Amino acid sequence: MMSKSTQLMEMAVFSFRLQWWFLLVSLVISIISSFKLESVSCSTPTFGNETDKHALLVIKNHLVDVPNGGALSSWNESLHFCGWEGVTCGRKHEEKVTVLRLEDQSLGGSLPPIGIGNLSFLRELLLSNNNLQGSILSDIGLLRRLQHLNLSWNSLQGQIPAELTNCSNLITMDLTKNNLTRQIPFQVGHLSKLLLLRLGANGLTGVIPFTLGNLSSLQMFSVGFNHLEGGIPHDLGHLKSLTLLYLTANNFSGTVPPSLYNLSSLTEFYVTQNILSGNFLANMRRFSFPQLRTLAIALNQFTGIIPETLSNISRLEILDLGTNYLTGQVPDSLGVLKDLQWLSLDINNLGRGMSGDLNFLNSLTNVSSLRTLSLSQNNFGGLLPNSIVNLSTQIQGLYVGGNKIFGSIPKEIGNLINLTVFSACENYLTGVIPTSLGKLQSLRVLWLSSNRLSGLLPSSLGNLSLLYYLGMTHNNLEGKIPTSLRNCDNLQILDLSGNKLSGSVPENVIGHFNQLTVLYLQQNSFTGSIPADVGRLKNLNELFASDNNLSGEIPRELGSCVGFLGSLPMWNKSSNYEGPLVSLI
């Protein structure tokens, strides 16, 4: 047997070995740990989060920047990526990208197939008004924190990916003015936090998904200028927070669903240029739109009358009912709409072709904010009331052409000092052209054709230096072309045809119209020759001077008119022109 002393000695040796073993293991662990830390330290970038930085560089590689100092020129190693132009990082997560804003930078290229989805803290992706092409990729659907997406005014193609609806925190989505096609994904109706949805000016087809009625917080919905069809979903009537509804320029048909009459928060309602029908305005009698400022239903097939109760929408600023099948009289009550700026009733069947049809104009003299009044191409009859000269001095467009209005143009028409367009063509107006028209220094279009006006062209027209369209065709005007007209050096179209004008075509008048493209002098009693200074009209495309008493040679100078087409029907039994036409072509 082993003695006790021997056992104690062996135990001491074992203890020493055990301590030595633990020391060796600790040393190895320490060395390994030190190596790992050094390895990690060496692999860590100098600054920032590698994932977000890499994602930004991927995006950069797919974009085409403006040469010499564009938005992406700062995206390099000399600057922390959180300081790159258009990049914002978070406060709590300092090296996580929360905003990528590169709007109005003329960037080309496309969105990368992968990369953006790795910016996991991104809340705003704003790339509007660039030249981006390609498609909207499903990778964006990985951005669960995304709140604002704006890719508008680019050239993006393809469909709207359904994966975008995985961004459940989206508040605004604007894809306006691209080349997107196919249908609106029904899953968009699952974006319960959405306040703004703008998909206009694309090539979208199909119908508006009924699921959009679930977006109870939606305030703005715009899908104008697409190829959408079918009826307007009654589910949109559930959008009690909606302030703007823009459905213009599609192929929507049927009637406007009654549920929409309950949208009391609406401020703008646009359904212009569709195929909608029914007696929409009559149904509005039972409802109130206390906030409505724009009611635009033009270019449809609506029928019925304009109800008196329309004046209950007291905040209306724009009322566009043009190009429908509306009938009856225009109510005087429209004069209580104190904020009205635009009233368009053109191309309907309003009026009876009798006296009194235009009595409602008297009430509109109370509307001091009126800028545009369009009554063209209806069935209005009776005298043109003198009260039109008392319309708002802010009025810029006055259109009464294509009716059955008779009487004379009020002498004080010059009171409307801000008028830029005055159109009263195709009526039965008589009398002379008022000299007060010369006070309208802002006038650009004066269209009085196809009436029964007589007398002289007033010399005061020479005061209209901004005038670019002067249409007087088919009246009974006499006398000479006033030399003062030479001051209208912005004229582009001058139509004096079909009158009884006489004398020679004055030199140093026509040649002053440097921007003139169309000159119609036919069917008058002009004598003499066409002045040579027409050769100064470098933009002239058409010159008609037939059925006059003109003589002499065709001016060779016309050959220098760059835009001239060579169609000069100036010679006939009433015109004694000589000389070769070939030199003009």
C-alpha positions in Angstrom: 0.0 0.0 0.0 1.0 3.5 -0.7 2.1 5.5 2.3 0.2 8.5 3.4 3.2 10.8 2.6 3.4 9.4 -0.9 -0.4 10.2 -1.4 0.0 13.7 -0.2 3.0 14.2 -2.6 1.0 13.0 -5.6 -2.0 15.2 -4.7 0.3 18.2 -4.6 1.7 17.3 -8.1 -1.8 16.9 -9.5 -2.9 20.2 -8.1 0.1 21.9 -9.6 -0.6 20.3 -13.0 -4.3 21.3 -12.8 -3.4 24.9 -12.0 -0.9 24.9 -14.9 -3.6 23.5 -17.2 -6.1 26.2 -16.2 -3.4 28.9 -16.8 -2.6 27.5 -20.2 -6.3 27.4 -21.2 -6.8 31.0 -20.0 -3.8 32.1 -22.0 -5.1 30.5 -25.2 -8.6 32.0 -24.7 -7.1 35.4 -24.1 -5.0 35.1 -27.3 -8.0 34.0 -29.3 -10.2 36.7 -27.9 -7.5 39.3 -28.6 -7.3 38.1 -32.2 -11.1 38.2 -32.7 -11.3 41.7 -31.4 -8.5 42.8 -33.6 -10.2 41.1 -36.5 -13.5 42.8 -35.8 -11.8 46.1 -35.4 -10.1 45.8 -38.7 -13.4 44.8 -40.5 -15.5 47.6 -39.1 -15.8 50.6 -41.4 -14.3 53.9 -40.4 -17.8 55.3 -39.8 -21.4 54.4 -40.2 -23.6 51.5 -40.6 -22.4 49.1 -43.4 -25.9 48.0 -44.5 -27.3 51.5 -45.0 -24.1 52.8 -46.6 -24.0 49.9 -49.0 -27.7 50.4 -49.9 -27.0 54.0 -50.7 -24.1 53.1 -52.9 -26.2 50.6 -54.8 -28.8 53.3 -55.4 -26.0 55.6 -56.6 -24.7 53.1 -59.1 -28.2 52.8 -60.7 -28.7 56.6 -61.0 -27.3 58.9 -63.6 -26.3 62.2 -62.1 -25.9 65.7 -63.7 -22.2 66.1 -64.7 -20.0 68.4 -62.8 -21.4 68.7 -59.3 -24.7 67.0 -59.3 -26.6 65.9 -56.2 -24.6 62.6 -56.0 -21.2 64.2 -56.1 -21.0 64.3 -52.3 -21.7 60.6 -52.1 -18.1 59.5 -51.5 -15.7 58.4 -48.8 -14.6 61.9 -47.8 -17.9 62.5 -46.0 -20.0 60.4 -43.6 -22.9 59.0 -45.5 -25.4 60.8 -43.1 -23.9 64.0 -44.5 -24.5 63.1 -48.2 -26.8 65.4 -50.1 -30.4 64.3 -49.7 -29.7 61.9 -46.9 -31.0 62.3 -43.4 -30.2 60.0 -40.5 -32.2 59.5 -37.3 -31.6 61.1 -34.0 -32.2 58.0 -31.9 -30.5 55.6 -34.4 -27.8 58.0 -35.5 -26.4 55.9 -38.4 -29.7 54.7 -39.8 -31.1 56.5 -42.9 -34.6 57.9 -42.3 -35.0 60.3 -45.2 -33.9 60.1 -48.8 -34.8 63.3 -50.6 -33.5 63.8 -54.1 -36.3 65.9 -55.7 -35.8 68.2 -58.7 -32.3 67.0 -59.4 -32.6 65.9 -63.0 -31.5 62.4 -62.1 -31.7 59.7 -64.7 -31.3 55.9 -64.5 -33.6 53.6 -62.6 -34.4 52.3 -59.2 -32.2 49.3 -58.2 -33.8 45.9 -58.1 -32.4 45.4 -54.5 -30.9 47.9 -52.2 -33.6 50.4 -51.2 -35.4 47.7 -49.2 -32.3 47.4 -46.9 -32.9 51.0 -45.6 -35.0 49.5 -42.9 -35.5 52.7 -41.0 -36.5 54.8 -44.0 -39.6 56.9 -43.4 -39.5 59.2 -46.5 -38.5 58.3 -50.1 -38.9 61.4 -52.2 -37.6 61.3 -55.8 -40.1 63.4 -57.6 -39.4 65.5 -60.7 -36.5 63.6 -62.1 -36.0 61.5 -65.3 -36.2 58.1 -63.7 -37.1 55.2 -65.9 -37.6 51.5 -65.4 -40.2 50.1 -63.0 -41.2 50.6 -59.4 -39.7 47.5 -57.8 -41.3 45.3 -55.1 -38.2 45.9 -53.0 -39.8 49.1 -51.7 -42.4 46.9 -50.0 -39.8 45.9 -47.4 -39.8 49.4 -46.0 -42.2 48.8 -43.2 -41.5 52.1 -41.5 -42.1 54.1 -44.8 -44.6 57.0 -44.4 -44.1 59.2 -47.4 -43.5 57.9 -51.0 -43.2 60.4 -53.8 -42.0 59.2 -57.2 -44.1 61.7 -59.2 -43.1 63.4 -62.5 -40.7 60.7 -63.7 -40.9 58.2 -66.6 -41.5 55.1 -64.6 -43.2 52.2 -66.4 -45.0 49.0 -65.6 -47.6 48.3 -63.0 -48.0 49.5 -59.4 -46.5 46.6 -57.4 -48.9 45.1 -54.9 -46.0 44.8 -52.5 -46.1 48.5 -51.9 -49.2 47.9 -49.8 -46.9 46.0 -47.3 -45.7 49.5 -46.3 -48.6 49.7 -43.8 -47.4 53.0 -42.3 -47.8 54.9 -45.5 -49.4 58.3 -45.1 -48.8 59.7 -48.6 -48.2 58.0 -51.9 -47.7 60.1 -55.0 -47.0 58.4 -58.3 -48.4 61.2 -60.5 -47.1 61.8 -64.1 -45.4 58.6 -65.0 -46.1 55.9 -67.6 -47.6 53.4 -65.2 -50.1 50.9 -66.6 -52.5 48.1 -65.7 -54.9 48.2 -62.7 -54.7 49.8 -59.3 -54.0 47.0 -56.9 -57.0 46.3 -54.7 -54.6 45.9 -51.7 -54.2 49.7 -51.7 -57.4 49.6 -49.7 -55.5 48.0 -46.8 -53.3 51.1 -46.3 -55.4 52.3 -43.4 -53.2 55.3 -42.5 -53.2 56.8 -46.0 -54.1 60.5 -46.2 -53.1 61.2 -49.8 -53.2 59.0 -52.8 -52.2 60.5 -56.1 -52.0 58.3 -59.2 -53.0 60.8 -62.0 -51.5 61.3 -65.4 -50.5 57.7 -66.1 -51.9 54.9 -68.3 -53.8 53.0 -65.6 -56.8 50.9 -66.7 -59.6 48.9 -65.1 -61.8 50.2 -62.3 -61.4 52.0 -59.0 -61.1 49.2 -56.4 -64.1 49.3 -54.1 -61.6 48.6 -51.2 -60.6 52.2 -51.3 -63.8 52.9 -49.4 -61.9 51.4 -46.4 -59.5 54.3 -46.3 -61.4 56.2 -43.7 -58.6 58.8 -43.1 -58.1 59.6 -46.8 -58.2 63.3 -47.6 -57.0 63.5 -51.2 -57.7 61.0 -54.0 -56.5 61.8 -57.5 -56.6 59.5 -60.5 -57.2 62.0 -63.3 -55.9 61.5 -66.8 -55.8 57.8 -67.0 -57.9 55.2 -68.8 -60.0 54.0 -65.9 -63.6 52.9 -66.6 -66.7 51.6 -65.1 -68.8 53.4 -62.5 -67.7 55.6 -59.6 -67.8 53.2 -56.7 -70.5 54.1 -54.1 -67.9 53.0 -51.5 -66.1 56.3 -52.0 -69.0 57.8 -50.1 -67.5 56.2 -46.9 -64.5 58.6 -47.1 -65.8 61.1 -44.7 -62.5 62.9 -44.4 -62.1 63.4 -48.2 -61.4 67.0 -49.2 -60.3 66.5 -52.9 -61.8 64.0 -55.4 -60.1 64.3 -58.8 -61.4 61.8 -61.4 -61.0 64.0 -64.5 -60.2 62.7 -68.0 -61.1 59.0 -67.7 -63.9 56.8 -69.1 -66.1 56.7 -66.1 -69.8 56.1 -67.0 -73.1 55.9 -65.3 -74.4 58.3 -62.7 -72.7 59.9 -59.8 -73.6 57.6 -56.8 -75.8 59.3 -54.2 -73.4 58.3 -51.4 -71.0 61.0 -52.7 -73.5 63.7 -51.7 -72.7 63.0 -48.1 -69.1 64.0 -48.4 -69.5 67.2 -46.4 -65.7 67.7 -46.1 -65.2 68.0 -49.9 -63.6 71.2 -51.1 -62.8 70.1 -54.6 -64.9 67.8 -56.8 -63.6 67.1 -60.3 -65.3 64.6 -62.7 -64.6 66.6 -65.9 -64.2 64.8 -69.2 -65.9 61.4 -68.6 -69.1 59.8 -69.9 -71.2 60.4 -66.8 -74.9 61.1 -67.2 -78.1 61.7 -65.2 -79.5 64.7 -63.5 -76.7 65.2 -61.1 -77.4 68.8 -60.2 -81.0 68.2 -59.3 -80.0 65.5 -56.8 -77.7 68.0 -55.1 -80.8 69.9 -53.8 -81.1 67.5 -50.8 -77.5 67.8 -49.7 -75.1 70.5 -48.5 -71.5 70.9 -49.3 -70.5 73.6 -46.8 -66.8 73.5 -47.7 -67.0 73.0 -51.5 -65.0 75.5 -53.5 -64.7 73.7 -56.9 -67.5 71.9 -58.7 -66.2 70.8 -62.1 -68.5 68.4 -64.1 -67.8 69.7 -67.6 -67.5 67.4 -70.7 -69.9 64.8 -69.7 -73.5 63.9 -70.6 -75.4 65.4 -67.6 -78.9 66.6 -68.2 -81.5 68.8 -66.4 -81.5 72.3 -65.2 -79.3 74.4 -63.0 -81.2 74.5 -59.7 -81.7 77.6 -57.6 -80.3 75.7 -54.6 -76.9 75.6 -56.2 -76.4 79.0 -54.6 -76.5 77.3 -51.2 -72.9 76.1 -51.8 -71.9 79.5 -50.6 -68.1 79.1 -50.8 -67.9 78.1 -54.5 -65.0 79.6 -56.4 -65.1 77.5 -59.5 -68.3 76.3 -61.2 -67.6 74.5 -64.4 -70.7 73.0 -66.0 -69.7 73.3 -69.6 -70.2 70.8 -72.5 -73.2 68.9 -71.2 -76.9 68.8 -72.1 -78.2 71.3 -69.5 -81.3 73.2 -70.4 -83.5 76.0 -69.0 -82.7 79.3 -67.5 -79.7 80.3 -65.5 -80.9 81.3 -62.0 -80.3 84.8 -60.7 -79.3 83.3 -57.4 -75.8 82.6 -58.7 -75.2 86.3 -57.8 -75.0 85.4 -54.1 -71.8 83.4 -54.7 -69.5 86.1 -53.5 -66.3 84.1 -53.9 -67.1 82.9 -57.4 -64.1 83.3 -59.7 -64.8 81.0 -62.6 -68.3 80.4 -64.1 -68.4 78.2 -67.2 -71.7 77.3 -68.8 -70.5 77.0 -72.4 -71.7 74.3 -74.9 -75.1 73.4 -73.4 -78.7 74.1 -74.4 -79.3 76.9 -71.9 -81.7 79.7 -72.7 -84.8 79.9 -74.9 -83.4 82.1 -77.6 -85.6 84.9 -76.3 -85.4 88.2 -74.5 -84.6 87.9 -70.8 -82.3 84.9 -71.2 -79.3 87.0 -70.0 -81.1 88.7 -67.1 -79.0 86.7 -64.6 -76.0 88.8 -65.7 -77.4 91.6 -63.6 -76.9 89.6 -60.4 -73.3 88.7 -61.3 -72.3 92.4 -61.1 -72.3 91.7 -57.3 -69.6 89.1 -57.6 -66.4 91.2 -57.3 -64.1 88.2 -57.5 -65.3 87.0 -61.0 -62.3 86.3 -63.3 -63.9 84.2 -66.1 -67.4 84.1 -67.5 -68.1 81.6 -70.4 -71.5 81.4 -71.9 -70.5 80.4 -75.5 -72.5 78.1 -77.7 -75.9 78.0 -75.9 -79.3 79.2 -76.9 -79.2 82.5 -75.2 -81.2 85.2 -76.9 -82.2 88.8 -76.2 -80.1 92.0 -75.9 -76.6 91.9 -74.6 -77.3 93.8 -71.4 -75.5 97.0 -70.5 -74.9 95.5 -67.1 -71.9 93.5 -68.4 -69.8 96.7 -68.2 -70.4 96.6 -64.4 -69.0 93.1 -64.0 -66.0 92.8 -61.8 -63.0 94.9 -63.0 -61.0 91.7 -62.2 -62.6 89.8 -65.1 -60.1 88.5 -67.6 -62.2 86.2 -69.9 -65.7 87.1 -71.3 -67.1 84.6 -73.7 -70.6 85.0 -75.2 -70.1 83.7 -78.7 -72.3 81.2 -80.6 -75.6 82.4 -79.3 -78.6 84.4 -80.5 -77.7 87.7 -78.8 -78.6 90.9 -80.6 -78.3 94.6 -80.0 -75.0 96.5 -79.8 -71.8 96.1 -77.8 -72.1 98.4 -74.8 -70.1 101.6 -75.3 -68.5 101.3 -71.9 -67.1 97.8 -72.4 -63.7 99.5 -71.8 -64.6 99.5 -68.1 -63.4 95.9 -67.9 -59.8 97.0 -67.7 -58.2 93.6 -67.0 -60.0 91.8 -69.9 -57.6 89.6 -71.8 -60.2 87.7 -74.0 -63.4 89.1 -75.4 -65.3 86.8 -77.6 -68.7 87.6 -79.0 -68.6 86.0 -82.4 -71.5 84.2 -84.1 -74.3 86.3 -82.8 -76.6 89.0 -84.3 -74.8 92.0 -82.9 -75.2 95.3 -84.7 -73.9 98.8 -84.5 -70.3 100.0 -84.4 -67.3 98.7 -82.6 -66.9 100.8 -79.4 -63.8 103.0 -79.3 -63.6 102.2 -75.6 -62.1 98.8 -76.5 -58.9 100.7 -76.9 -58.7 101.0 -73.1 -58.3 97.3 -72.7 -54.5 97.4 -72.4 -54.3 93.7 -71.4 -56.5 92.4 -74.3 -54.9 89.5 -76.2 -57.9 88.1 -78.1 -60.7 90.2 -79.7 -63.1 87.9 -81.6 -66.2 89.6 -83.1 -66.6 87.6 -86.3 -69.9 86.5 -87.9 -72.1 89.3 -86.6 -73.7 92.4 -88.3 -71.3 95.0 -87.1 -70.9 98.1 -89.2 -68.9 101.3 -89.4 -65.1 101.7 -89.2 -62.4 99.8 -87.5 -61.7 102.2 -84.7 -58.2 103.6 -84.6 -58.2 103.0 -80.8 -57.5 99.4 -81.6 -53.9 100.5 -82.1 -53.6 100.9 -78.3 -53.9 97.1 -77.9 -50.2 96.4 -77.9 -50.6 92.8 -76.5 -53.2 91.7 -79.0 -52.3 88.5 -80.8 -55.7 87.6 -82.3 -58.0 90.0 -84.1 -61.0 88.3 -85.7 -63.5 90.6 -87.5 -64.6 88.3 -90.4 -68.1 88.3 -91.9 -69.4 91.6 -90.7 -70.3 94.8 -92.6 -67.3 96.9 -91.7 -66.3 99.7 -94.0 -63.4 102.1 -94.6 -59.7 101.6 -94.5 -57.4 99.6 -92.3 -56.3 102.1 -89.6 -52.6 102.8 -89.7 -52.6 102.8 -85.9 -52.9 99.1 -86.1 -49.2 98.9 -86.7 -48.7 99.3 -83.0 -50.2 95.9 -82.4 -46.8 94.3 -83.0 -47.7 91.0 -81.2 -50.4 90.1 -83.7 -50.2 86.5 -84.9 -53.6 86.2 -86.6 -55.4 89.0 -88.4 -58.7 88.1 -90.0 -60.6 91.0 -91.7 -62.2 88.9 -94.4 -65.8 89.1 -95.5 -66.4 92.8 -94.9 -66.7 95.9 -97.0 -63.2 97.3 -96.3 -61.7 99.4 -99.0 -58.7 101.5 -100.0 -55.2 100.1 -100.3 -53.5 97.7 -97.9 -51.4 100.3 -96.1 -47.6 100.1 -96.3 -45.6 100.1 -93.1 -48.5 98.5 -91.2 -48.8 94.8 -92.2 -45.0 94.6 -92.3 -44.8 95.5 -88.7 -46.5 92.4 -87.5 -43.3 90.4 -87.1 -45.1 87.4 -85.4 -47.9 87.2 -87.9 -48.7 83.7 -89.1 -52.1 84.1 -90.7 -53.4 87.1 -92.7 -57.0 86.9 -94.2 -58.0 89.9 -96.3 -60.3 88.2 -98.9 -63.8 89.2 -99.8 -63.4 92.9 -99.3 -63.0 95.9 -101.7 -59.3 96.5 -101.3 -57.5 98.2 -104.2 -53.9 98.7 -105.3 -51.3 96.1 -104.6 -50.1 94.0 -101.8 -47.2 96.0 -100.2 -43.7 94.6 -100.6 -43.1 94.8 -96.8 -45.1 91.6 -96.4 -41.7 90.0 -97.1 -40.7 91.0 -93.6 -43.3 88.5 -92.2 -40.8 85.7 -91.6 -43.4 83.5 -89.8 -46.3 83.9 -92.3 -48.0 80.6 -93.1 -51.2 81.8 -94.9 -52.1 84.8 -96.9 -55.6 85.0 -98.5 -56.5 88.1 -100.4 -58.9 86.9 -103.1 -62.1 88.6 -104.1 -60.8 92.1 -103.9 -59.9 94.7 -106.6 -56.2 94.3 -106.1 -53.8 94.6 -109.0 -50.1 94.5 -109.8 -47.6 91.7 -109.4 -47.5 89.2 -106.6 -44.7 90.6 -104.3 -41.5 88.6 -104.9 -40.5 89.4 -101.3 -43.0 86.8 -100.1 -40.4 84.2 -101.1 -38.4 85.2 -98.0 -41.2 84.2 -95.7 -39.8 81.1 -94.2 -43.1 79.5 -93.1 -45.0 80.6 -96.2 -46.9 77.7 -97.8 -47.1 79.1 -101.2 -50.9 78.9 -101.2 -51.9 82.3 -102.4 -55.5 82.3 -103.8 -55.2 86.0 -104.6 -55.9 85.9 -108.3 -59.4 85.5 -109.7 -61.8 87.5 -111.7 -61.8 90.3 -109.1 -58.0 90.4 -108.8 -55.7 91.4 -111.6 -52.4 89.9 -110.4 -49.5 89.2 -112.7 -46.0 87.8 -112.4 -44.8 84.2 -111.7 -45.9 82.3 -108.7 -43.0 79.9 -108.9 -40.7 82.5 -107.4 -42.6 82.3 -104.1 -42.2 78.6 -103.5 
